[in-house]
Amino acid sequence: MAKEYKFTFSSSIPKPLLDGDQFDRYDDETCILDIGCNVRFEENGFYIVWEPKGKDAGLLDVSQIWEARHSGTIKDAKIIFDLEQRPTKDSVEDRTIWITYGWDLVNPYIFRYWRSLCLATNDRGKIPLRNIIKTFSSGKPERMVHKCLTDLGLAGDKFIVRSLNGKWSKRVTNVYKCRSGRKRQKKEREELDVSLFTFEKFLRLYHKICPRTDVQELFVKLSGQKEYLTREKMINFLNEEQRDPRLNEILFPYFDKARVQQLIAKYETDESYIAQGKVTNFY
């Protein structure tokens, strides 16, 4: 019987890295200093997460890291002065962990995208819908992405925030004058509870927005226009069409009924179809 391959991508992360610690995070490119961030690794080891007070959580893909070393040089004198005010005997250089990062290769992993969206929460601990829409909006209308979210029950909740907005007059002899008083405006923002945005929902959203038409066409061809594919047709496809004829039959056995039934039980969601040995899709 053809054996099942198990791919384990996650490694064991030490508990101190999962719990994290308090750091003052400084970005050398934007010159932004976030005081008292909780910096930690997420449980899969994909991202380093920092959670500034009153701001959206930030994250760094570990695969982007080129170098991580003790100590480093900060060019901004004001930032150094602010860090030196911390009540500690150690110097700024002794307390610094410098991380150099940047994209090397483009490797889109669906599970990673989902984890990044779940981790990049706002100050209310929820996922801003604008982050999800931004992920899929390249080449797709935002309204279409929003409709797909609504169809899956992921429309999110709305909350109102107040913001100050002032209008200023033209510049006259280097003096700015306020034309009108600052007005309070109400803005609506949409957010989604992290517990509702499961990987299964994200995968359904992904297939809804980016359908695999080539896979669907193959499924229709093999099933003969039916909504399911039988176990016998799957065996024939895997052994006759999909299999490389150069493979050794002992090291790579042919698929039989038992092995194909395992695949159906693993990927099919309808229990009645599983009992009948049928599958309704390839992904």
N, C-alpha and C positions, 0 to 999 in steps of 0.2 A: 504494500500500500504506500502511496506517496506520502512522505512525512510532512508534518506542518513545521514551518520555520517560525521561531519565536525571536522577535527583535526587541531587545530591551535597550531603550535609549537613555533611561534615567540612571544616575549614579547616586551613591549615598552622600548626602550633604551633612557635614558636621553640625551638631545642634547650635553651637555658638554663632555660626554663619546664618542659620535659619532665624535665630532670635534677633541677631543684629545688635547694634549699639548706636549711641548718640554721636553724630559727627556734624561738623560745620562743612557743608558742601560748597565748593567753589568751582565754577566753570571758567576755564582760562579763555574760552572763545567769547562768551557773552559777558564775562566779568561780573556774574551774578553770584552773590554769597547768600546761602540759605543757612541760618543759624539753627542749631539743635535739631537736625533731621535724624529720624530713625532709619539707618541704612542696613539692609539685610539682603540675603539671597532668597529667592522664592524656592518652593519645595522641589521643583523639577530641575533646578540649576540652570535655567535658560536666562534669567535676568537678575541683575542687581537692582533693587528697588529702594528709592528714598522717598520719604513722606514729610515734606516741609509743612510747618504749621500754617493753616489757613490757605494752602495752595493745593493744586492737583498733584497727585503722586507722580514721580518721574521714574523712568526705568532705563536701563542700559543692557542691550543684548550682549551676553558674555562672549558670543562668537565674534563680536567686533573688537574685543580687547586685544591689543598688540603687546602691551607691556604693563606690568604693575610692579611698582618698586617703592621702597621706603624712602621718604624725604622727597623734596622737589622744590623748585624755585618759583615763587609767585612774583610777578613783575609789578603789580599794582601796590604802591606804597600804602594807600588807604586801607586796602584789604589786610595787608600785613599788620597795620596798626590796630585794626578791629580785632584781629585774631590774637594779638599780644595782650589784649585786655582780659583774656580769659584767666580765671584764677587757677593757674597751674605753674609748676616749677620748670617744666620742660619747655624748650624753645619751639617755635612754630615749625621749624624744619624737622625736629625730632618727632613731632606729632603728626606729620603729613604722610599720607599714602597717595602717591601720584599714579593715576591710571590714564594710559594713552589708548585711545580707541578710534575706530573709523571703519567704514565698510570696506571689505576686501573682495568678497564675492557676493553675488545676489543669490540667496538660497531661500525661496519662499516656502516656509513650512506652515501648513494650516494650523496645526496645534500651537505653534509659537505665536501666530497672529492672534489666536483666541486668548492665549495667556496674556499677551501684551495688552489686549483690550480690557481684560478683567483686572489687571494690576494698575492700569492708568486711570484710577478713580479720582473724583473731585474731592473737595474738602468735606462733602457730605457722605463720602464713602460709597458713592454710586458711579456707574459708568455714564459719562456724557454721551448722548446719542450722536452728537456731532463727530465723535471719534469713530464710531461704527460707520457712519455715513461716509466719512472721509476715506476709510479703508477701501470702500467699494465704488466710490464716486468717479474714479478715473475711467473715463470712457462711458460712464453710465449716468443718466440724469439723477439728481439727488431725489427728486420726487419719486422716481421708480424704486430707488433703494428704500425710501421711507415707506412706500406702499408694501414692499416685501416684508419689512419689519412688522408692519401692522397686521399683515396676513398671518404671521407666525405668533401673534400675541406679544410682540416686543416693541409696542409703540412707546412704552415708557410713561413716566409721570411728569407733569409740568409743575414747576414752581416759579414764583415771581420774585425777582430781585429788583431792588431799587438802585438807580444810578444817578449821579449828578451830571448834568450837561449844561455848559454855559456857552453863550455866543459872544464873540469878541468883535469889536469894530475894527476898521482898517487902521493901519499904522499912520499916525500923524505926528510929525516932528519927534520921532523916536519914543512916543508915549502911547501906551495901550490903554484904552478906556473900555470899561465894561458896558456893553449896550443894554443888556438886560440881566436881571438877577438869575442866579443859577436855579434851574428847574429840575424837580425830581421827576424822573421818568421810570416807568415800569417796563421791565423786559421779562419775557417768558423764556425759560430754558427747560430742555427736556433731558431726563436722566432715566437710567434703568437700573433696577436692583441686580447686583452681581449674581445672586442665587438663581435668578430667572434666566440668566444668559449662560445656559449650559453648553458644553461642547456639541451635544447633539443638535441643539437649536442653531448654533453657529454653523454647523455642517449643512443643515437644511437650508439656512440662509445662503450659504456659499453656492450650493447647487441650484438654488432658485435664481440667483443673480447671474451666476456663471455656469450655465448648464453645459455638460459634456455631450454635445450633439453627436460626435463620432461614436461614443459609447452607446448612446441611445439608438443610433441607427444599427449598430451591430446587434444589440439586444432584440430589436424588432426583426431583423433578418433571421436570427437563430430561433426566435420564438414563433415565427410564422404569424405575425400580427396579433399574437395573444399577449395578455398582460403578465404572463408568467413564463418561466423556462423550466422544463422538466429536468429531473435528475439524469435521465438517459441522454438528453441533448447536451447537458453540461459535460458529461463524461466524454461524449464524442468530440465536443469542441476542445476540451483540455488535452485530450490524447492525440487527436488527429490534426487539429488546426493550430493550436497554441503551442504545442510541444515541439522542441527542437529535436529533429531526428538523430542528431549526433550524440544525444545524451545516453549515458550508460544505463541499462535497464535495472541493474542491481543497485547502483548508487542513487539513481533517480527513478524509482518505480512508477509505473503508470497509475493514473487515478482510477479508483474503483468506487463502488457504491458507498462503502463506509466512509471513505475520505471525502467524497463529494457531499455526503450528508453532513459531515462536520462543517464544511464550508457554508452550507445552507443554514445550519443552526447558528453559525457565528454571525452571518450578515443579514439574514432575513428577520424581519420584525414581527410578521404575522405568524402566530403559533399554528394556525390551521394549515398554512402553506408549508411550514416546517414538517408537520406530521405527514403531509402528502408528498414530500420531497420536491417542492417547487420553490423557485426564487423569483421575486418580482422586479429586481433591478441588480445592476452590477456594482453599484456604489452607494 
